[in-house]
Amino acid sequence: MTKNQIAIIGGGPAGLMAAETLSRLGHRIVVYDSMPTVARKFLLAGKSGLNITHSEDYGVFATRFGSSSSRLRAALDDFQPDDVRAWAQGLGTETFIGSSGRVFPKVMKASPLLRAWLARLETLGVSIMTRHRWCGFEDDSLVFETPNGHRLVRHDAVLLALGGASYARLGSDAAWVSRLRDKGIDIAAFQPANCGFDVTWSATFSERFAGEPLKAVTAASEAGIFPGEFVISKTGIEGSLVYAHAASLRDRLAKMGEASLIVDLAPGRNEERLARDLARQDPKASFSNRLRKGAGIEGVKAGLLRELAEPAVLSHPEALAGLIKALPIPLLRPRPIAEAISSAGGIRWDELDERYMLKKLPGMFVAGEMIDWEAPTGGYLLTACFATGHAAAKGMDSWLKAS
C-alpha cells in the first residue's frame, strides 16, 4: 500500500499526538512548525510543574469544558485521563496525583517527556521541519516561508494544530485566522482565558501588597464556589483561584459591564460566630488588633478589607462579619490575551464534521486550541489537546481510506 503524505502544521501537543497516531496507522507524516523548536508552550508550562491531566471522576472531568463539553465528549472518551497517564508511562515518565487531584510527572518537568516523545516520533518515521511558517494556499499546495525562501508542499491531507492566541511569542499568534476566514470559515474572536483581572487599587495598597498571596480562601462567581488561593498584583488579581472563575467573570464583564469576585476570607468560621467574636473585642483597640483577635485575619487579608470596605463597616461587628464572608472585589477588565494561559474562541464547531474535518475544505482537519473551546487549568487543557489531536488523526485516517 502506498503511504499517504500528510502535513501537520503546528508542533504542539495536539499536532504531535496526531503525528504519533497517524504514523502508527501507516501514514507518512511531516510536522511543520514556525519556531526553531517544537512544543515551546508545552515546555514553558512544565517549568513550574507539568500538569498533564486530572484524577477526578471522569464523568465530572468531561463536564469541565463548558458549552463545548458535549462536542468534546467523543474525543475525550477515546483518550481519557488514564490514557494520558499510560501514554506518559510508555515514554518512561511516571506520574503521581497531587493533593489537588492534579496529575504531574514525578520529575515535575516537561523536557524529559518531550525528549522521549520526539525520539519515539523519529523512530516511527515522523519528520519535523522547524522554521517553516505556514503562509496560506497556492492552488492545491501549502505555502511555507522558510529560511531558504518560499516553499510549496503538496499533500494528501492536512491537519492544522496552530494553537489559539495566547503566548504569541511561543508561536500561538493566531496568524492563521485570516487565511481560513478567506476560505469562508467562521471563527469566533479570541478572548483571554485562565487570566488575571485588573482592579483599581490605591497606590498605597498596591505598593504594600503586590505579590502577596491570599491563602485559605474560597471565591464565588456564577461558575460556582471554589477553595484555593490567588495573588494580589500591581494591577489587580491573578492565580489559580482567579483562573477557575475567569470565563464566568470575563463573560459577565462583556455582557453587564461589571463583575466582582466574591471572596470568603475566613471559610472555617460562620458569619454569626465572627460577629460575636468581633463584638467581644475592646472598641478602643486598633482595627488591626480587633480583626486579628476576633477573626484571625491579618496581613494582606486585613489590607484588602481596609481597601474595599466603607469606613463605617469596619467598626460594625455584624457588617464586618458579613464582609469577611463575602467580600466583593470589583473587576475592571481581563488582563491582555498575551498574558493569558490559554484563549477562548477559534473555529466554531459547526464548521467541523464528526471527524474534525473542515466541511468547507475537504481533506483539512483541525485540532487543539484552534477550535472554539476552553477549560480551566488543572490538566484539562492539555488532555483535550491530546484528545482532539488523537481524534482528528483517526478521523483523517477514516477519510483517507474512504476517499
N, C-alpha and C positions, 0 to 999 in steps of 0.2 A: 504494500500500500504506500502511495506517495504521501509523505508528510505534508500537512498544511503549514503555510508560512503565516505566522500570527505575530502582529505587532502589539506590544503592550506599552502604552505611553504613561509613564509615571512609575517610579521605583520605590513607592512607599509600601506599607503593609498590605493594602488591597491588591496592588499590582503584583507584588512578589508572591502573594498567596495564589493569585490567578496563574502566574507563571509556573509555580510548582504543580498546581492541579492539572493544568493543560499539558505540561511536559509528561506527566505520569499517564496521561491519556493518549500519548503518542504523537503530539504535535511539535513542530519546530518553533521555538519561541525566541524572539528578540525583545528585550526590555529597553526602552529609550527613556533617558532622564536628562533634564536640563542642567542639573547640578554636577559638580565634579565627582561626587559620590552619591550613592542611593541612600534612602531611608534616613534623611537628616533629622526630620521631625521626630521619628521613632527614637533616634539616638538621644535627642535633646530630652524627650520625655523620660528616658531612662537614667538621666543624670541624678535625679533625686529619688530613684527607686522605680523601676519599670512595673507599673500596674497593668498586667496583661488581661485580667478578667476579674470576675467576682464570683464568690462561692454561694451567694444566696440561692434560695429555691428557684429553680429555672422558670417556674410559672410566674414568679414575681419578676425575675430578671427580664423576661421577654416583654414586660409591660413598661419598661423604663425609657421607651423611645417615643413617648407622647403620641401624637396623632399618626406617627409612622409605624407604630408597633405592629399593627396588623399587616402592613406591607412588608415589613422585615421578617415576619414570623417564619415563613418558609425557609429563608436563608439561615436564620438562627437555629431553627430546628435541625438543620443539616450540618451545622457546625457550632455546637453548643460550648459553653464554658469548659466542660470536661474535655471536649475535643481540643480546645486551645491548650489546656494543660498537658494532654497526651502528646500533642504536636511539639510543645517545648521539650518535654521529656525525651522525645525521639531525637532531638537535637543536642541532647546531653545537658539540658538545663532543668534542674529540679526546681519545683515551685513550693511555696508554702502559703498558708492562709493567715493574713494578719488579723489583729484584734477587731478591725472594722469589717471583716469578711472579704476584703480585697485580696487578690492573689498576686504574688510577686515571685520573681526568680530568687532563689536563695542567695545568688551573688549580688542581687539588687541592681544590676546594671544591664543595659541593653546590648552593649558591644559584644560580649561573648556569644550571646544568642544570635546576633546578626551575622557575625563571622561564620558561625556554624551553618547558618541558613544559606549564606552566599556560597559556601563550599558545597553544600548539598545541591544547590541550583546548578552550579558548574558541573557537578557530576551527572546531573540529569540532562546536560546539554543546553541549558539556557544561556544565551548570550546577553550581555549587558553593555549597552552603549551609553556612556555618560557624555555630558556636554552636547547633548542633542536636544535642542528646544523645538518643540512642535510649532510650526507657523501656520498650518492650515492644510488646504487641499489644492491639488492641481490635477484635474481630470480624475483618474482613478488611483492617484498616488498621494501619499502623505508627503508633506514638505517639512524638512528639518533644517534648522540653522545650526551649523557645526563649526568648530574651529577651522575647518577647511572649506568653508563656504556652504551654500545651499546643497541639500541632498534630497533626492526623490526616492521614496520607498514604496514598492508595490506589496500587496498583502492579500491574503485570502479572507482575513477577518482582523478586526482591531478592537482592543479593549482600552478604554480611556480610564485612567485611575490617577487623575491630576490633582486631587485634593480640593479643599474648599478655598477660603480666603484669609485664613489666619496664618501667621508666621510666613509672610511673603518672602522674607529673606532666606528661608529654607527651601523655597521652591513653590509653595502653595500660593501663587499670586493671582489666581482666577483669570489669567490672561486668555484662557480658553473660552470664556463666556461669549465674547463677541463672535468667535468663529462658529459656535453652534447656533447662536441666535440668527446668524446669517443664513443658516440652513433651516430656519423655522422652528427651532427647538425652544419651548417655553421654559424659562429659567427664573425661579424666584430669587429676588435680590438677596444678596448675602447680608447677614447680620451677625454681630458678635454673640457667641455662646460660651458658657463657662467663663464669664468675665467678671471683672470688678465694676464698681459704680462710683461715680463722682458724688460727693456730698459737700455742702457748703460749711466747712469747718471754720471756726475762728482761727486767726493766726496763732493765738496762744495755745489752743488745743492741738492744732496740727504740729506745731513745733515741739510740744512736750510729749505727745503720744504717738506720732507717726512711727510705724514699725512695731508697735506693741500689739501682742495677740490678746484677744478676748477668749479665754478658755472656759470650758464647762458651762456653756450657754446653750439655749435652744433658740431657733429662729423660725418664724412663721411667715407664710405668704399664701397665695392661692394654690401653690404647689403642695402645701402641707406643712407639718411641723417636724423639724429635724434637729437632733443634737449635734454638737460639734464645736468648732472654733473658727474664728476669722481674724483678720488683721486690720488695724487702722493704718491707712496710707496717708500720704500728704494730701491727696486729693479726695479720699473717700474711704471705701472698704473693699477688701478683696480676700480671697482664701476659699477653702473647700466648702465651708458652710454657705458662703455667699453664692458660690457656683451652683449649689444644689437648688437655689431659688432663682437663678439668673434668667432662665427662659420666661418664667412667670412674671418677674419684675420688669424685664425688658418689654414684654408684650403689653403689660398694663401701662407702662410709661407711654408707649406708642399709641395706645387706644384712649387713655384717660388724661394723659399729660402729667400725671403724678403717680407716685408709688412709694411705699415705705416698707422696709424690712422690719418686722416686729420681733424684738429680742427679749427673751426672758433671761435676766441676769442672775437669777437665783432659782434654777429649776428644781432644787431639792427642798424648797420651802413653799408653802402655800401663802396666798395673799393675806389671809386672816392672821396667821402666825406672824408674818412680817409686820403687819400693822400693830399687833400687840407688843412685839419686841421693840419696835421703834418708838412706840408711845411710852415705854418704860424708861427711855433714856432721859438724862438730865437736859432740859431745854436750854440750859446755859452753856452746855458743851458745844464744841465746834461741830459743824455739819459732818466733817470727816470722821470724828470720833463717834458721833451718833450712828452714822452709817456703818462704820466698821463693827461697833459693838452690837448694834441692833440687827444688822442684816448680813454681816460678814463680808461686806463689799468695800473694796479699797482700790487704789491704783487707777488703772485705765477704766475700769467699770464705774468708779466714782466720778472720774473725769467726764465720762460720757453722760452720766446723769446731769452733772452741772452744765454741760454743753447744750443739752437738748431740753431740759425741763424749765418751766416757768419758775422764777424765784419763789413764788408763793407755795408751790408744790413741795419744795424741799423742806419746808418747816411744818408740813401737814402729814402726820404719820400714815393715815389711810390713803391719801392721794399718792404719797411717795411709794407706798407698798404696791399700789396698782401700777405705777410707772415701772417699778423694778420688774414686775412680772410681765409687762407688755410695753416695752419702750420702743416707740416708732422712730426709725432712722429714715428721714425723708431723703429720697434719691433724686439727683438731677438728671443723670443720663448714664447709659453704659459707657464703659471705657472703650477706646477705639478698637476696631476689629483686629488691628495689627498686634494688639497685646493679648487678645483672647486665646484661650487654649484651643478652641475649636470654633466653628461657624455654623449658623443655621442658614437655610436657603440652598439653592442649587437646582439641578434638573428636576422638574416636577415629575411625580410618579406616573401621571397619566401619559407621559412621553415614552414610558418603558413598557415592554411586554413582560410576561412572567419569566422570561429568560434573561432579563436585564439588557435586552437589546433595544436600541432606539427605534421606534416604529417608523420614523421618517428617514432613517438611514440604515437600511438592512445591512447586516454584517458588522455594525459598530455597536459595541457593548460598553457599559459604564459600571463602575463600582466605587465604593468608598464614599468619601465626603463630598464628591461631586453631586451626589443625589440629595434631594431636599429632606434631610432628616437630621436630628440632633439628639444628644444624650448627655446626661450628667457625667462627671468624672467618676472613676471607680472601676475602670476596666470595660465599661460598656462601649465606649467609642472604639477602642481597639478591637474588641471582639466583633463588633458589627462590621468594621473594615475587613477583618479576616473573612467573616461570613459572606459578605457581599462579593468579595473577590473570588471566593470559592464557588458561590452560586453563579456568578457571571461566567466563570470558566466552564462550568458544567452546561450552562445554557448555550454558550458558544459551541461547545463540542456537539451538543444535540442539533444545533442549527447547521453546522458544517456537515454532519452525517446525513441530514435531510436534504441538503442542497444538491 
